[in-house]
Amino acid sequence: MTTAERAEAFAPAKVNLALHVTGQRADGYHLLDSLVMFANLGDRVSACLADQLRLSVTGPLAEGVPTGPENLVLKAAVWAGQSADFELEKNLPAAAGIGGGSSDAAAALRVLEALTGQPADVGRLAELGADVPVCYFGRACRMAGVGEQIEAVDLPRVAAVLANPRVEVETPHVFGKLAAKNNAPLPELPPLGSASDLIAFLREQTRNDLEPPALALAPVIGEVLDRLWGLEGARLARMSGSGATCFALFDEIGAAETAAAALSAQRPDWWVSAVWLS
């Protein structure tokens, strides 16, 4: 949404349906091969141009979110060379493996584009973080390299339950515990005409290489996965990104909504939501 003075952009949750670590460069950056979709749930970023850079944070998960220069919204503005007064509505947990901060940065860049008419330098987006290019792309894709290689893919919409135990897992620590760093890439994608086809492909031919090291750092992830697998109708349960958010896939949204309600009743202290991924 854009007005003459203010613009707003949606910052959806990113879900790594599969994540294979295929190598490590001499500079320490890891090479990835990942299948990514986005949820119809996320944060919102709005802003108006201003003489000074400012950020206020609202929303149900605003507590503890920094409003200083370390926040990726402000980092994105500095990177773009623009000053604005931003408001971030925080609905996603932080350090959760679903690209919350990176998606916020991508949304901030879209807001600035709407306000100034100047597009972001897409070729340099990875300077803001490995997930910023894919979040800026914002739709189903295959992500490779250190995050800069993005290829659109045609995937069917699929229902999911997202669950986070409200434990932050720092991505560098997860990569630091990764035992094998030269793993096989994703196979070539077959025709995937339905959600059932997609789920079967993911179960049989893909994985998340970061799941074992994340489990070692945060054993509660094991409980999250166990509870997701135990939900009625769950076809696949897996961790997203570097954790601690995990997801379960379902054949239809009604089953996902019922399952999310059941899981919330079991663990009211967790962040749980039923979503569409597309």
C-alpha positions in Angstrom: 0.0 0.0 0.0 1.3 3.4 -0.9 0.0 7.0 -0.3 1.7 10.2 -1.2 3.5 10.3 2.1 3.6 6.7 3.5 4.1 3.2 2.1 3.7 -0.2 3.6 4.9 -3.7 2.7 4.3 -7.2 3.9 7.2 -9.3 5.3 6.1 -12.9 5.0 7.7 -15.8 6.9 10.2 -17.8 4.8 10.1 -21.6 5.1 12.9 -23.8 3.9 11.1 -26.9 2.9 14.5 -28.5 2.2 18.0 -27.2 2.9 21.1 -29.0 1.7 24.6 -27.7 2.7 26.8 -28.4 -0.3 30.2 -26.8 0.6 32.1 -24.0 2.2 34.0 -21.2 0.5 37.5 -20.1 1.5 36.0 -17.0 3.2 33.9 -19.3 5.5 30.5 -18.8 3.9 28.5 -22.0 3.4 27.0 -23.0 0.1 23.4 -24.0 0.2 20.8 -25.6 -2.0 17.3 -24.9 -0.7 13.7 -25.1 -1.7 11.8 -22.1 -0.3 8.2 -21.1 0.1 6.5 -18.2 1.9 3.6 -18.1 4.3 0.6 -15.8 4.3 1.7 -14.7 7.8 4.4 -12.2 8.6 5.5 -8.8 9.8 4.5 -5.5 8.3 6.8 -2.5 7.6 5.6 1.0 6.9 7.5 4.3 6.7 7.5 7.9 5.5 10.6 9.7 4.4 12.3 11.7 7.2 15.4 13.7 7.9 16.5 11.2 10.5 16.4 7.4 10.5 14.0 6.1 13.2 12.3 2.8 14.0 9.4 1.9 16.3 8.3 -1.6 16.9 4.7 -2.7 17.6 2.8 -6.0 17.5 2.4 -9.1 19.6 6.1 -10.1 19.3 7.6 -6.6 19.7 9.2 -7.2 23.1 13.0 -7.4 22.9 13.2 -6.4 19.2 16.0 -3.9 18.9 15.2 -0.4 17.5 18.8 0.6 17.0 21.2 0.3 14.1 21.5 -3.5 14.6 17.9 -4.0 13.3 17.9 -5.1 9.7 15.2 -2.6 8.8 17.6 0.2 9.6 20.5 -1.6 8.1 18.6 -1.9 4.9 17.8 1.9 4.9 21.5 2.7 5.5 22.5 0.3 2.8 20.0 2.0 0.4 21.2 5.5 1.4 17.8 6.7 2.6 16.4 8.1 5.8 12.9 7.3 6.9 10.7 7.0 9.9 9.8 3.2 10.0 7.2 1.3 12.0 7.6 -2.5 12.2 4.7 -4.6 13.2 6.3 -7.7 14.6 4.3 -11.0 14.3 7.1 -13.5 13.8 9.5 -14.7 16.4 13.2 -13.6 16.2 16.2 -15.9 15.4 13.7 -18.5 14.4 14.8 -19.9 11.0 11.9 -18.3 9.1 13.7 -15.2 7.9 11.9 -12.7 10.0 14.7 -10.0 10.1 15.7 -10.6 6.5 12.1 -10.4 5.4 11.7 -7.2 7.3 14.8 -5.8 5.5 13.4 -6.8 2.1 10.0 -5.2 3.0 11.9 -2.0 4.1 13.6 -1.8 0.7 10.2 -2.2 -1.1 8.8 0.6 1.1 11.7 2.8 0.2 11.3 2.0 -3.5 7.6 3.0 -3.3 8.5 6.3 -1.6 11.4 7.3 -3.8 10.9 5.5 -7.1 14.4 4.2 -6.9 14.7 0.4 -7.2 17.1 -1.6 -4.9 20.3 -2.8 -6.4 19.2 -6.5 -6.5 22.7 -7.8 -7.4 24.0 -6.5 -4.0 21.2 -7.7 -1.7 23.3 -10.5 -0.3 25.5 -7.8 1.4 22.6 -7.4 3.9 22.5 -11.2 4.7 22.1 -14.5 2.9 18.3 -14.6 3.2 17.6 -11.0 2.1 17.7 -11.8 -1.7 15.3 -14.7 -1.4 13.0 -12.6 0.9 13.1 -9.8 -1.6 12.1 -12.3 -4.3 9.3 -13.3 -2.1 7.8 -16.4 -3.9 8.5 -20.1 -4.3 12.0 -20.6 -5.5 15.2 -22.7 -5.3 18.0 -20.8 -3.6 21.7 -21.7 -4.1 25.2 -20.5 -3.5 25.4 -18.2 -0.5 21.9 -17.1 -1.1 22.5 -15.0 -4.2 21.4 -17.6 -6.8 17.6 -17.7 -7.0 15.5 -19.6 -9.5 11.7 -19.4 -9.6 9.9 -22.7 -9.3 6.3 -23.7 -9.9 5.1 -25.3 -6.7 1.6 -26.1 -5.6 0.2 -24.2 -2.6 0.4 -26.3 0.6 -1.1 -26.1 4.1 1.3 -26.1 7.1 1.5 -25.7 10.8 4.5 -23.6 12.0 5.7 -24.1 15.6 8.4 -22.3 17.6 9.2 -23.1 21.2 10.3 -19.5 21.8 13.9 -20.5 22.0 16.3 -18.5 19.8 18.9 -20.4 17.9 21.8 -18.4 16.4 22.6 -19.4 12.9 26.4 -19.1 13.2 26.4 -21.5 16.1 24.4 -24.1 14.1 26.8 -23.9 11.1 29.7 -24.2 13.6 28.4 -27.6 14.8 27.7 -28.9 11.3 29.8 -32.1 10.9 29.6 -32.6 7.1 29.8 -29.5 4.9 30.0 -31.1 1.4 26.7 -32.9 1.0 24.7 -33.8 -2.1 22.6 -31.0 -3.6 18.8 -31.2 -4.1 17.8 -33.5 -6.9 16.2 -32.1 -10.0 12.6 -31.2 -9.3 10.0 -33.5 -10.9 6.6 -32.2 -12.0 4.8 -31.4 -8.8 1.2 -30.9 -9.6 -0.4 -31.2 -6.2 0.4 -30.7 -2.5 0.6 -34.5 -2.1 3.2 -34.7 -4.9 5.3 -32.0 -3.2 5.1 -33.6 0.2 6.1 -37.0 -1.2 9.1 -35.5 -3.0 10.2 -33.7 0.1 9.9 -36.8 2.3 11.6 -39.2 -0.1 14.4 -37.1 -1.6 15.3 -34.1 0.5 16.4 -33.1 4.1 17.6 -30.2 6.2 21.3 -30.7 6.9 21.1 -28.1 9.7 18.6 -30.1 11.8 21.1 -32.3 13.6 23.4 -29.5 14.8 20.4 -27.3 15.7 19.0 -30.3 17.8 22.4 -30.5 19.6 22.2 -26.8 20.5 18.5 -26.8 21.4 17.2 -30.2 22.2 13.6 -28.8 22.5 13.5 -28.9 18.7 13.2 -32.6 19.1 10.0 -32.2 21.1 8.7 -29.8 18.5 9.2 -32.3 15.7 7.8 -35.1 17.7 4.6 -33.2 18.5 4.2 -32.1 14.9 4.6 -35.6 13.6 2.0 -36.6 16.2 -0.7 -34.2 14.9 -3.6 -35.8 13.0 -3.1 -35.4 9.3 0.5 -34.4 9.4 2.3 -35.7 6.3 5.8 -34.3 7.0 7.5 -32.6 9.9 10.8 -30.8 9.5 12.8 -27.9 10.8 13.0 -24.7 8.8 16.3 -23.0 8.1 18.6 -23.1 11.2 15.7 -23.4 13.6 14.1 -23.4 16.0 10.9 -23.1 14.0 9.6 -26.4 12.6 6.7 -27.1 10.3 4.3 -29.9 9.5 2.7 -30.2 6.0 -1.0 -31.2 5.5 -3.2 -32.0 2.6 -5.6 -29.2 3.3 -5.9 -26.1 5.4 -8.8 -27.3 7.6 -6.7 -30.2 8.9 -3.8 -27.7 9.5 -6.0 -25.3 11.5 -7.4 -28.2 13.6 -3.9 -29.5 14.3 -2.6 -26.0 15.2 -5.4 -25.6 17.7 -4.6 -29.0 19.2 -0.9 -28.2 19.4 -1.6 -24.8 21.0 -3.7 -26.5 23.6 -0.8 -29.0 24.3 1.9 -26.3 24.5 0.3 -22.9 25.1 3.8 -21.4 25.7 4.8 -22.1 22.1 4.2 -19.9 19.0 1.9 -21.9 16.7 0.1 -20.9 13.6 -1.6 -22.6 10.6 -0.7 -21.1 7.3 -0.7 -21.4 3.6 2.7 -21.7 1.9 3.1 -20.6 -1.7 
